[in-house]
Amino acid sequence: MSDTKTPPVSVEASGMAVIVRVNLKLFDDANLKVMHQLIDAEATKPGVMLVVLDMSHVQIVPSLGLGALVQLSNKCRARQQRLKLAAVQPQVRQTMSITKLDRILDLVDSVESATE
């Protein structure tokens, strides 16, 4: 049974920022593709300078998910935007630290602090 009330990935515009809420415990291939499509649709609009990925629900990021985050970071950089990962869970932070992705991805404590 799936929860139809909350979509697995939702995107909202907030001024010059795009807030992406990932309501998944596990980043999987199908939802990663949806996330990229939604972000591309919103982040390519004029004036968007920041993409914030709310990772508060994500508990597991497999290697495919890590690669997708790097790809997203590169896309944002190409569009001259900043990408911030907000509210990253401790186990996901540890994975990013082990893989040294915490050196290239901007991890922040909350969505609110990302948009300040």
N, C-alpha and C positions, 0 to 999 in steps of 0.2 A: 504494500500500500504506500502510495506517495502522498505527500502533503501538497495539495493543489492550491492552498492559500498563498504560499510563499514560493515564487519561482526560484530555481536553482541559482540563477544569475540575474541580477537586475541592475540597470544603469539609470542614473539620474544626473541631469545637468544642474550645477550650482555655481552660478556666476561664471568665472573663467575656469572652473574645475568640473571634471566628470567624476562622479562617485560610483564605483562599481561594487556592489554588494554580492559576495559569493556565499550563498547559503548552503554550502556542502561541507561534509566532513572530509571527503576525498575528492581531489581534483581528478576527474576522469576525462578520457579523450573527447567524448561527445559534448560535455559541458565546457571543456576548454575551447572547442570550436565555436560554440554559441557565444562564449565570453568574448572571444576575439572579434566576432562579427558585430556584437553589440557595441563594443568599445570603438571599433573602426567607424561605425555609423555615427556615434556621438562625438568622438575625439577629433574627427576631421572637420567639424564645424568651425567657422572663424571665431577667433578669440579664446579658444581653449588652450590653456597653458599648463594645466596640471591634470593628471589622471591618478586617482586614489583608489587603490584596491583594498576593500575592507575584508581582511582575512580572519576576522574574529571567530568564524565557525569552522574554518579549515583546520583539520587535525593531522591530515596525512597529505604530503605532496610527493608523489612518485617522481622518478627521473623525468618522465614525460612532462609532468607539471612544472618541474624546475626549468626544463628547456623552454616551455611556453612562456614562463615569466621572463627569461632572458630575451626571448623573441619580442615580447611585449615591450620590454625596456628599450630594445633597439629601435622598434617602431616609434615609440614616443620620442626618443632622442632624434630620430630622423625628421620628426615633425616639430622639433624644437620645443618639446614638452617635457615636463618632469613626471616621473612615475614614482609614487610612494606606496609602499605596502603598509597598511595600518593594522594595528591590533593583532600582530602575528603571534600565534600560540607558541609557548616555550619549546615544544617538541619540533615544530616547524622551524623556529629560529635556530635550534641546534643543528638541524639538517642543513640549513643555509650556512651556518658557521663552518660545519665540517667540509662542505663543498666550496667554501670561500665565496659563495654568492652574496653573503652579507657585505662584501667589499664593493660590489657593483650595484646592488639593489639598495634603495633607500628605505630602511625600516623605521617606522614611527610608532609611537604608543597608541594613538587613536586617530580616527577619522577627523575629529575636531582639531587635533594638533597638526595634522597634515595640511589642513586648509588655512591655517593661521598665517 
